[in-house]
Amino acid sequence: MMSVKKSVDCIGMFCPMPLFMTRKAIDEVESGDIVEILADDPTAKKDIPEWAERNGHKIISVEEVDGVYVIRVKKG
């Protein structure tokens, strides 16, 4: 398992904040690094992976744990 370089806590935030915070985090890491996003807004589980793939990043996983979506993105 690859290690997470940066974790972004978006719990309690609603669209579009989780996506904005994800973009900021991706900009702050190197290509190949993994960013983990924690969000409880249901739109995040769809919006973040769609944005990531459109922008050349890879979705490592999308999981739901106790109402929190854990999304891991590898920067392209």
Backbone as JSON, one array per atom type, in Angstrom:
{
  "sequence": "MMSVKKSVDCIGMFCPMPLFMTRKAIDEVESGDIVEILADDPTAKKDIPEWAERNGHKIISVEEVDGVYVIRVKKG",
  "N": [[0.85, -1.19, 0.0], [0.59, 2.16, -0.86], [1.85, 5.14, 0.67], [0.03, 7.85, 2.13], [0.5, 11.13, 1.17], [-0.59, 13.62, 1.74], [-3.33, 14.68, 3.7], [-6.71, 15.66, 3.59], [-9.15, 17.23, 5.37], [-12.43, 17.48, 4.97], [-14.76, 17.31, 6.29], [-18.01, 18.21, 7.19], [-18.14, 20.23, 5.38], [-19.6, 21.6, 2.43], [-20.41, 21.13, -1.07], [-19.07, 23.62, -3.12], [-16.7, 23.22, -1.67], [-15.19, 20.8, -0.78], [-14.14, 19.95, -3.26], [-12.64, 22.21, -4.08], [-10.73, 22.24, -2.02], [-9.49, 19.81, -2.47], [-8.33, 20.25, -5.0], [-6.46, 22.23, -4.3], [-4.8, 20.78, -2.52], [-3.78, 18.8, -4.26], [-2.28, 20.42, -5.93], [-0.22, 21.03, -4.21], [1.39, 18.82, -3.86], [3.77, 16.38, -5.16], [4.0, 14.85, -8.43], [2.7, 11.59, -8.6], [2.36, 11.34, -5.89], [0.08, 10.6, -3.18], [-3.07, 11.83, -2.29], [-5.34, 12.07, 0.33], [-8.75, 12.39, 0.87], [-11.18, 13.34, 3.15], [-14.58, 13.37, 3.48], [-17.98, 14.27, 4.14], [-20.02, 15.07, 2.58], [-22.29, 13.93, 0.28], [-22.07, 14.5, -2.48], [-19.38, 14.74, -2.95], [-18.24, 12.19, -3.29], [-18.77, 11.62, -5.91], [-18.11, 13.94, -7.41], [-15.35, 14.54, -6.88], [-13.81, 12.21, -7.8], [-14.57, 12.34, -10.54], [-13.57, 14.88, -11.34], [-10.85, 14.45, -10.81], [-10.11, 12.38, -12.63], [-10.64, 13.64, -15.08], [-8.61, 15.46, -15.05], [-6.25, 14.08, -15.26], [-5.42, 12.54, -13.09], [-5.27, 9.69, -10.87], [-7.71, 7.61, -9.44], [-7.36, 6.0, -6.48], [-8.87, 4.78, -4.45], [-12.28, 4.72, -3.27], [-14.06, 4.9, -0.49], [-16.62, 4.27, 1.98], [-16.92, 5.07, 5.3], [-18.61, 4.84, 8.15], [-20.38, 6.95, 7.31], [-18.6, 8.76, 6.31], [-16.79, 9.68, 3.5], [-13.91, 8.33, 2.13], [-11.53, 9.23, 0.08], [-9.0, 8.47, -2.13], [-6.5, 9.86, -4.06], [-4.18, 9.67, -6.66], [-1.7, 11.77, -7.74], [-1.33, 12.78, -11.08]],
  "CA": [[0.0, 0.0, 0.0], [1.35, 3.4, -0.94], [1.51, 6.01, 1.78], [-0.65, 9.11, 1.84], [1.4, 12.28, 1.32], [-1.34, 14.74, 2.31], [-4.71, 14.36, 4.03], [-7.55, 16.85, 3.58], [-10.37, 17.01, 6.14], [-13.52, 18.31, 4.46], [-15.98, 16.93, 7.0], [-18.83, 19.36, 7.55], [-18.14, 21.19, 4.27], [-20.47, 21.22, 1.33], [-20.02, 21.5, -2.42], [-17.91, 23.05, -3.82], [-15.49, 23.29, -0.85], [-14.31, 19.62, -0.85], [-13.43, 19.95, -4.54], [-11.63, 23.28, -4.02], [-9.65, 21.83, -1.12], [-8.79, 18.73, -3.16], [-7.49, 20.87, -6.03], [-5.36, 22.9, -3.6], [-3.91, 19.74, -2.01], [-3.11, 18.19, -5.41], [-1.28, 21.39, -6.38], [0.86, 21.13, -3.22], [2.19, 17.6, -3.8], [4.49, 16.01, -6.38], [3.41, 13.81, -9.27], [2.86, 10.26, -8.02], [1.96, 11.36, -4.48], [-1.32, 10.29, -2.91], [-3.82, 12.74, -1.43], [-6.53, 11.44, 0.9], [-9.78, 13.37, 1.18], [-12.26, 12.88, 4.02], [-15.73, 14.24, 3.26], [-19.28, 13.67, 4.43], [-20.97, 15.57, 1.58], [-22.45, 12.86, -0.7], [-21.65, 14.88, -3.83], [-17.91, 14.61, -3.04], [-17.87, 10.85, -3.78], [-18.92, 11.64, -7.36], [-17.43, 15.1, -8.0], [-13.88, 14.48, -6.78], [-13.26, 11.27, -8.78], [-14.77, 12.84, -11.92], [-12.61, 15.96, -11.55], [-9.5, 13.88, -10.82], [-9.87, 11.66, -13.88], [-10.6, 14.63, -16.17], [-7.37, 16.22, -14.94], [-5.09, 13.21, -15.4], [-5.04, 11.9, -11.84], [-5.82, 8.34, -10.75], [-8.44, 7.3, -8.21], [-6.86, 4.78, -5.85], [-10.0, 4.15, -3.79], [-13.37, 5.51, -2.71], [-14.71, 4.05, 0.52], [-17.45, 4.97, 2.95], [-16.73, 4.54, 6.65], [-19.47, 5.56, 9.09], [-20.9, 8.17, 6.73], [-17.52, 9.61, 5.8], [-16.16, 9.15, 2.29], [-12.46, 8.38, 2.14], [-11.17, 9.19, -1.34], [-7.56, 8.57, -2.32], [-6.18, 10.27, -5.42], [-2.76, 9.72, -7.0], [-1.47, 12.87, -8.67], [-0.8, 12.37, -12.37]],
  "C": [[0.88, 1.25, 0.0], [0.92, 4.33, 0.19], [0.9, 7.32, 1.3], [0.31, 10.26, 2.13], [0.7, 13.44, 2.03], [-2.77, 14.27, 2.56], [-5.5, 15.65, 4.15], [-8.86, 16.51, 4.29], [-11.44, 17.99, 5.69], [-14.84, 17.96, 5.15], [-16.7, 18.19, 7.46], [-18.89, 20.42, 6.46], [-19.01, 20.66, 3.14], [-19.93, 21.74, 0.01], [-20.1, 23.02, -2.58], [-16.64, 22.98, -2.98], [-14.63, 22.03, -0.88], [-13.51, 19.56, -2.15], [-12.34, 21.02, -4.56], [-10.45, 22.86, -3.17], [-8.83, 20.69, -1.72], [-7.84, 19.3, -4.21], [-6.26, 21.53, -5.4], [-4.33, 21.87, -3.13], [-3.12, 19.08, -3.14], [-2.0, 19.11, -5.92], [-0.05, 21.43, -5.47], [1.75, 19.89, -3.14], [2.84, 17.32, -5.15], [3.71, 14.95, -7.16], [3.72, 12.43, -8.67], [2.49, 10.19, -6.55], [0.46, 11.09, -4.35], [-1.89, 11.3, -1.92], [-5.06, 12.0, -0.98], [-7.5, 12.53, 1.3], [-10.83, 12.69, 2.05], [-13.41, 13.86, 3.86], [-17.02, 13.51, 3.63], [-20.38, 14.21, 3.52], [-21.09, 14.5, 0.49], [-22.01, 13.23, -2.12], [-20.14, 14.71, -4.02], [-17.51, 13.25, -3.62], [-18.0, 10.74, -5.29], [-18.05, 12.74, -7.98], [-15.91, 14.98, -7.99], [-13.29, 13.46, -7.74], [-13.42, 11.74, -10.23], [-13.76, 13.93, -12.25], [-11.2, 15.38, -11.71], [-9.19, 13.2, -12.16], [-9.82, 12.61, -15.07], [-9.27, 15.37, -16.21], [-6.12, 15.35, -14.89], [-4.59, 12.56, -14.13], [-5.74, 10.54, -11.76], [-6.52, 8.17, -9.4], [-7.91, 5.97, -7.68], [-8.01, 4.04, -5.17], [-11.03, 5.19, -3.38], [-14.11, 4.57, -1.77], [-15.61, 4.91, 1.39], [-17.29, 4.28, 4.3], [-17.55, 5.41, 7.6], [-19.94, 6.91, 8.57], [-19.87, 9.15, 6.22], [-16.9, 8.92, 4.58], [-14.67, 9.39, 2.37], [-12.03, 8.17, 0.68], [-9.67, 9.39, -1.45], [-7.26, 8.8, -3.8], [-4.67, 10.3, -5.6], [-2.55, 10.8, -8.05], [-0.79, 12.36, -9.94], [0.37, 13.24, -12.8]]
}
